[in-house]
Amino acid sequence: MSIRLDGQVAVVTGAGQGLGRSHALALAARGARVLVNDLGENEVVREILDAGGDAMASSANVADQEQVLAMAQQVMDAWGRVDILVNNAGILRDKSFLKMSMEDFRQVVDVHLIGSANCTHAVWEIMRQQNYGRIVFTSSSSGLFGNFGQANYGAAKMAMVGLMNTLHLEGAKYNIRVNCLAPVAGTAMTEGLLPEPVFKLLTPASVSHGVVYLCSEQAPSRTVLAAGGGSFAVYKGFETQGVNLAPDHLSPEGVAEAWSNICDEADMRELKAGFEQTEKFARQGAAVAGMDLTS
């Protein structure tokens, strides 16, 4: 199987350096036309053009909806479609939560979450009309598992998973596949945080192979792909089977007494939509009450 993106148009945000640059170059190498978005100096367009690809630049601030809409129009005016969106733009404002200002919290959420939502909203109808789209949000282990000093960043990155889950459902009938990337890479954002040998091992290019797959026709949907240093894994959220305490033990004390059973992982499973949890709890409650929910 050979993955090609010939004739497709990709938008990559925060693509002037680091992971975004690597993603843009990798997509262009597979034949995609690439809009390279970045607030700073943008040499990536020249790299793509010099390699025989097709690219153009945008300096839109992803947190500004009007600028993002203008960027989407720029792509449509030039190339007439948008097949791929990689939401990569991001910033750090690391401090312990006690010392963090709410302005720093809001700024990180604005760029990561609101910026990703702005860009996705700007191309969503385009992809619906095409009956085709591939969207990648950038999550992080800081959101999936937590990281000291990154309450703002972790909250924004876990929000990417919630956004993915719902847009996967809304986009499925239009062949819009929505996924998350949770990358580990040696970039300007992680320089000084990793030992030098580890920094060199975790190249952005190794992560971008996974991004190309998530942007391909063969891509899955509603998947969190973790990637770093040539390794790939999938993060999944599971829920235990749980127990119903009504009516005799429905109390805070009942929850405490049943805690080990509530946490029992024996029959836990991955839920694919929020309503599946509702159905599960309704079935458990009906069983205890002797109700027949099939009638």
N, C-alpha and C positions, 0 to 999 in steps of 0.2 A: 504494500500500500504506500503510495506516494502522496503526500499532502501538498497541494498547490492552491494558491489563492489568486490565480490569474483573473483579471477583470473585476476583482473585488476592491472595495474602498474601506480603509480602516482609519479610525480616529484614535490616537493615543495621547492621553493627557499626561502632563508632567514628563515629557519625553525628551527634554534637552540633555539629560545626563542620567547616569545610573541605570536602574531597571527600565525606566521608560524608554531611554535611548536604545537599550538592548532589545526591548520588545519591538520598537519601530523598525530597527534594522532587520530583525528576524522576520517580521511580517513582509517587509519589502523584498527580502531575499526569496520569499516564496511567491512573489508576483503581485502582491497587493500594492495599490496606490495608498500612500499614507499621508494623512494630515498630522503633522508633528506639532503638538501644542506644548508651549512652555512660556513662562513669564520672563525667563532670562535669555541670554544669547543662544541662538539656535544654529548650531553647525551640523545638526543631524540631517537636515534637508539636503545640504551639500554632499554629505557622505552617501546618501541614498542615490542622488542624481549622478554622482561620480561613479557609482557601481552599476549604472544603467537602469536604475529604477525611476519611479515617478513619485514626487513628494512636494508638499508645500507646507508653509509654516503658519501658525496662529499663535498670537500672544494673549489670547483671551484668558481672563481670570475665571476659573471654573466656579468660583463662589458667587460670581455676578451673572445672574440669569440672562440679562440683555446681551452681555458679551458672548455668552454660550450660544444663544439663539443666532447671533450674527455669525459665529463660527460654523454652526450647522448650515446656515444659508450659504456661506462661503464654499463649503464642500459640495452642496447641491448645485450651485451655479457652475462650479468647475467640472464636476464628475457625475452629477445626476443621481447619486445613490449613496447610501451608507450601509455597509454590510457588517462592519465590525466596530465595536467601541471597547477600548481598554481604558478603564478608569484607574489611572495610576497616580495622578497628582496628589501630593501630600506634604505636610509639614510636621515638625516636632516642636513641642513646647514642654519639655519634660521637667517636672517637679513633683515632690510628694503632694498629695491632695491637700494637706494642711497649708502648704506654702503656695499652692497654685491659685492664681487669680481666676475669677470666673471669665474674664476677658480671654485669658489663655485657653481656658476650657472651650469657650464658644468659638474661638478662632480655629482651633483644630477640628472641631465638629463641622464648622462651616466649610472648610476646604475638603475634608475627607467625605463626610456624609452628604451635606447639601451640594457640594461640588459634583459628586458622583450622581446624585439625583437630578441636578440641573442638566448635566450632559446626557443622561439616559432619557430624560423627559423630552429633550430637544430632538432626539433621533427615534423615539419610540414609534410615532405615527409613520415615519418614513419606513421603518422596518415592517410595520403592520401592512402597509400598502404593498411592499415588495413580497410579503409572505416569506421573509427571510431576515434573520439577524442573529448575531453572536455578540453577547455582552459579557465582559469580565469585570468584576469588582475586585479591588485589592483589599483583602482582609489581613490579618496578622495573628501570630501566636499570642501577641499582647492582648488581643481581643478574645481569642478562643480560650486562653488559659490564664491571662492576667500577667502583668509585669510591673514591678515596683516603680513608682514615679511616672506612670503613664496612664493615669485614670482617664484623661481626655482622649488620648490616642486609642486606648483599649476600648472605650465606649464607642467611639466612632467606627473602629474596625469590626467590632461585633455587630454593629448596626448594618454593616455590609451583608452579613449573613441573613438577617431578617428581610432586608430589601430583596436579596436574591430569591429567598423562598417564595415571596409573594409574586414577584415578577415572573418567576418560572411558571407559576400557575396561570397568570394572566397572558403570558406570551406563547404558551404551548400550542394553541390552535393556529397561531400565525407562524409557526416554525422559528420562533425566537427562543434561542437557548441561552440561559443565564447561569453563570457560574462565578465562583470566587477563587482567587489565588491567595494563598498564604505563603509569601516568599521569605526566604532567608538569604541575604546576599551582602557581599562586601561593597558598600556604596558610601557616598558622602554622609548619608544619614547614620551609618553604623561605624564609620571610621573612628577609631579610638575606643570603641566598645568591645571590639573583638581582638584577640591575639593576632599578630601579623600573619602567621602561617594559616590560621583559620580564615582570616580576611581574604587571603589570596586563593584559598580553596573554594570559597563560596562566591563564585563568579556570577554576575548578572546573566551572562549568556547561557549558563546552565539552566537557569530558571525559565528563560524565554522559550525553550523548547516546549515546555508545558503550556505556555500561553498560546503558542501557535496551534497546538492541538485543541485547546479550548475555543479557538477562533475558527476552527475548520468545520467543514460540512459534517464530519463524523463526530463532532463534539457531543458530550453528554449534556445534561442540564441539571441544575440544582445540586452541584457538586462543589465542595471546598477542596481544592487541590493544594496541598502543601508541597513546597519545592525548595531545594537548596543543595548546592554542590553536586548535582547529578542525581540526587535522591528525590523520589516522589512518593507521596502518601495521600490518603484521603481522610479528612476529618468528618466524623458523623456525630450527630446528637441523638442519644438514646434516652428513653424514658422507661423506668421500671414499671412492672405490671401494677404494683400498688395494691392496697386493700380498701374496702369500703367499711366504715365504722358505724354507719347508721343501722338502727336507731340507738342501740344500747350503749355504744362506746363513743358516740359522737361528742367529743369534748376535747379541750387541750390536753387533758390527762390521757385520754384515749389515743391521741396522736403520739404522745410521748411513749406510752406503753407499746404501741405498735411500730415504733420507729424502725426497728431492725427488719420487720416484714415489709414496711414501706420502701426501705432501701434495698431489698433483696433483688439482685440482678438476674436471677435465674431465668425469668421469662421476659426480660426487657426487650424492646424492639425499637426500631427507628420509625418514627411517625413521619408521614409524607405531607401532611397538611394539618393546620390547627384544629379543624373539625374532627379529625380522627381521635384526638384526645377527648373531645366532647362525647363522641360516640362510645368510647371506652368507659368513661365514667358513668354514662347513662346505662350501659349494659350492666355494669357492676351494681349500681344502685337498684336497678330493676330486679336483678337476681336476688338481692337481699330482701327486697320488698315483695317478692313473688309476683311481679308484674310481667305481663307478656307484651313486649314491644313490637311484635310482628303483626299484631292485629290492627 
